[in-house]
Amino acid sequence: MSTQPRAPLEPRKTPVQTRSAVTVDTISEATIQVLLSVGPDQLTTTRVAERAGVSVGTLYQYFPNKHSLLFSVLKQHLNHVADAVERACRQNHGEQVSTMVDSVVQAFVDAKMERADISMALYAAATGREETALVKKVGKRAQAALASMLATASDAQFDDLTFTSLLVFSAMGGATRAILEAGAPPRMVGLLRKQLVLLCRGFLMSVAAQASRDSAAKSRLFPSARSIQGSK
């Protein structure tokens, strides 16, 4: 049984002139407002065009269908969060783990809570195959930045930075999503900021301590030629 190929998700054209860029930004914001108002199932290109104050024909110059609209705003949001994480990581190379964690966690939570309503609404829109692939792709950007930063930590060393960074990023994403789904009341967001720092910091220092113990045990089992020669 053949399946219908899914309609294209990428925008038809990239705006070059300032006026075109403003139009695309207006359409994107209208997409978010309609998404918040009626949800992804009831979102249509007609409703978005009406909210944006443009004709459906103008909308179609940039976005071929509703899925393209949703994909575009999801991509913008994910890149915004990844950019914030990358920036925090670059600024904290060579610092202690505690300083790194404080900065990255706050940057991540700030980016997600800046428009908590959008963050929450886009969870419902990120369910398709292409959307899931996009989430993974952008997530890997942030994880790579975390690994690069942790490799420079002044007070810790890690055996598997790729896996460790994956767990840290997953912990930040999962905990933040849970608070968003609970309505993101200010008290819970404040606790999230504090306790997510403790969670990530404790995890990283435990992993580093285990790596140090494993390294010491390996040295005892397999001493270097220099250390053997020096003991004679």
Sequence and secondary structure as in RCSB ss.txt:
>XXXX:A:sequence
MSTQPRAPLEPRKTPVQTRSAVTVDTISEATIQVLLSVGPDQLTTTRVAERAGVSVGTLYQYFPNKHSLLFSVLK
QHLNHVADAVERACRQNHGEQVSTMVDSVVQAFVDAKMERADISMALYAAATGREETALVKKVGKRAQAALASML
ATASDAQFDDLTFTSLLVFSAMGGATRAILEAGAPPRMVGLLRKQLVLLCRGFLMSVAAQASRDSAAKSRLFPSA
RSIQGSK
>XXXX:A:secstr
         S SS   SHHHHHHHHHHHHHHHHHHHHH TTT  HHHHHHHHTS HHHHHHH SSHHHHHHHHHH
HHHHHHHHHHHHHHHHTTTS HHHHHHHHHHHHHHHHHTTHHHHHHHHHH  SHHHHHHHHHHHHHHHHHHHHHH
TT SS   S HHHHHHHHHHHHHHHHHHHHHTT  HHHHHHHHHHHHHHHHHHHHHHHHHHHHHHHHHHHHS  H
HHHHHH 
